[in-house]
Amino acid sequence: MTMAATLSIRGLGKAYPGKGNGPETPVLDGIDLEVPAGSLVSVVGLNGSGKTTLLRVIAGLEAPSRGSIRIDGRPPAPGGPAAVGLVSQELALLPWRTVRGNIALGLELRRLPAARRDALAREYEEAFGLSPVSDRFPRELSGGMRQKAAIARTLVAGPGVVLMDEPFSALDCQTKNRMQAFLLDVWERRRDTIVFVTHDIEEAVLLSDRIAVITPRPSRVEEVLDVDLPRPRVRTDAGVNALRARIVAILRRLCREGR
Amino acid sequence: MTPRALVPALAALAVWQAVCQAGLVAPAMLASPVAVGAALGELWTRGMPPGKTLPLHAWHSLIRVLTGTGLAVALGLPLGLALGASPRFRAACMPLVDFLRPIPPLAWVPMAILWFGLGLASAAFLIFLGALFPVVLSTCAGVRGVDALYVDAVRALGGGRAAVWGKVLLPGALPSVLTGVRVGLGIGWMTLVAAEFTGVRGGYGLGYMIMSARDLQRTDMVMAGMAVIGLMGLGMEWGMKRLAARLLRWQ
């Protein structure tokens, strides 16, 4: 089960080496971010502002150039029982595995006994409404079902921090709304620590406890806004509109300032 | 196979029979399907050369193809995986592969006879050479074609090197590997018969049987031998397709 952890990021920098002897390309320029245990924090920024890189570094897929990442005060142990889970934009369900096989993947990697693995996968399939498609392959699923399977695969592995990289950006409007409601429902029951990256400001306002607005590359956190609006939130609510307008204004200013 | 797939084959047989029966070509140039059928019966019972019957020829050829192709898979699979996974290994070894690849297995016949004599080893070596490169290249392409997304997904779930290979690269490359093995088997058959033309110890093999029939100007038996090779190749192709369909249900 979930043991939501606190994520603290201090001065996180990431630069890619330049070609040949060329100058390196800085992508992240000292990101500071606090994500309290059990909270849902969104990171919004313009396209190409290093949001995906930020998540890849937190997930341990890439090494940071400087700065620190702490999960409940400890650096994430590479290769250990995944302290961090990632739902990538492309979902990356293994096409040669069924829904069951995909959900069980993280449990296999942790060498859980088969019986335990199966029971857990079944439990999550039921909770996510995936039982009827348990033995289907990803290509046989609808977009929404694929999302659910990808989220279930990440959550079942029991990460302390869940990272989501624009998971709903490829969905049609209807499905997107449904998936947002679904995610909130799951989160309100489980209270995972979630870092949700999106360029959809409305989505960030509807979902989050807190929103970090980051600058274009090289990115740092420009402003952190607390969202003190009661849930469920409605798109047309005055508070939602006001906050959205505030974030748009910040992004416009960043765009104008050329950074 | 559906009954529909038989229609073109039956039509071709009918035209062929009609051409022969009308006396448009001499039987020595082209035997009719009926004559080929009769020759098959004769090959089965009396054999060519007499006493060496078709099932034994076919059996020997089959063993040679399977041995050679099996060796090609045994060596080509790990080689292709390594080439696909490591850009450095690829840069170092690909020129060698590209140098050896265009040399036809038949050009190796003298070397094969020098090194291995006229037995199974020699034939298997030639088939191995023919089947090796399709297996290597397909496997390499298969590994390279696996989307890095899936590798990241497994790593993000805490998987190490072994997990990346076992859960992602191998299953992801499998469709391409199976295609390589299919192509390799086909080339194996082509190489085998050509290799047997040059001589086999013991005097068994479909290629040897065809050459014996040619020496006696038995066009019907030559063509019957060709048909047997075609059918065995077809059978293997079906087997491979069924295997692929089972293993690649996800596609």
Chai-1 contact restraints between the chains, C-beta under 6 A:
chainA,res_idxA,chainB,res_idxB,connection_type,confidence,min_distance_angstrom,max_distance_angstrom,comment,restraint_id
A,A59,B,A156,contact,1.0,0.0,6.0,A-B,restraint_1
A,L61,B,D152,contact,1.0,0.0,6.0,A-B,restraint_2
A,L61,B,R155,contact,1.0,0.0,6.0,A-B,restraint_3
A,G79,B,G160,contact,1.0,0.0,6.0,A-B,restraint_4
A,A82,B,L157,contact,1.0,0.0,6.0,A-B,restraint_5
A,A82,B,G158,contact,1.0,0.0,6.0,A-B,restraint_6
A,L86,B,A156,contact,1.0,0.0,6.0,A-B,restraint_7
A,E90,B,L149,contact,1.0,0.0,6.0,A-B,restraint_8
A,A92,B,L149,contact,1.0,0.0,6.0,A-B,restraint_9
A,A92,B,Y150,contact,1.0,0.0,6.0,A-B,restraint_10
A,A92,B,A153,contact,1.0,0.0,6.0,A-B,restraint_11
A,L94,B,Y150,contact,1.0,0.0,6.0,A-B,restraint_12
A,P95,B,W250,contact,1.0,0.0,6.0,A-B,restraint_13
A,W96,B,P171,contact,1.0,0.0,6.0,A-B,restraint_14
A,W96,B,W250,contact,1.0,0.0,6.0,A-B,restraint_15
A,G106,B,L157,contact,1.0,0.0,6.0,A-B,restraint_16
A,L109,B,L157,contact,1.0,0.0,6.0,A-B,restraint_17
A,L109,B,G158,contact,1.0,0.0,6.0,A-B,restraint_18
A,L109,B,G159,contact,1.0,0.0,6.0,A-B,restraint_19
A,L109,B,A163,contact,1.0,0.0,6.0,A-B,restraint_20
A,F137,B,W250,contact,1.0,0.0,6.0,A-B,restraint_21
A,A157,B,L157,contact,1.0,0.0,6.0,A-B,restraint_22
